[in-house]
Amino acid sequence: QAVLAEPLACAINGLELVQMSLGKSVVILGMGPIGCMLIDLARMMGALKVICVQRSRKRMELARQYEADAYIYAEEEDVVARCIEETRGRGPDVVVTTCGSVEAHEQAIQMVAHRGWVSLFGGLGGDGRPMSLVSDIIHYKECFVTGSHGCVPRHHELAVKLIEKGMVRVKPVITHHYKLSE
């Protein structure tokens, strides 16, 4: 479980950067291990509504163990329209991309609420197409777009404590066990 403290620490940093606080709605695009842990973390930091978006049914089934409020299959629905609908036409206060998808980054900016926050958490690497951005969306929504990568020692310390107290569950995302020598 302790090995998941580092990615959890990065998630803590990401939610700090978007000024996560009580009462917000959160969309997480990508339900890998970090996306799943972000469900618990967002709730702990005050999210009233957590919406998960994922392409893979297998990963979504894992995410369902974390009991978000809505689950959206990216291949089957209009992600932006559905997230706006789930937030009663307002758009989510916080959108976090935890996947390396240019499309997800673009969707995040399209759906975020007026004066909402977007965390481009999932790195894209340099081999894909560039992100397409209509700057008027940011201009008129007065939204905040930030990157998020890494963490500092205080995030690690907090992550270990959250795992230890069971406030962020990590057991569901553990798929393999190895001896330390391996």
GIHUNOR-V421368 format. One record per run of one state. SS is the DSSP state (alpha for helix, beta for strand, coil for the rest). FROM is the first residue (numbers start at 1). TO is the last residue. Records with the same first field share a line. If there is no record, write none. Layout:
SS = FROM-TO  FROM-TO
This chain:
coil = 1-1  18-24  30-32  45-48  55-56  65-69  74-78  87-93  98-101  112-116  121-134  142-143  148-152  165-170  174-182
alpha = 2-17  33-44  57-64  79-86  102-111  135-141  153-164  171-173
beta = 25-29  49-54  70-73  94-97  117-120  144-147
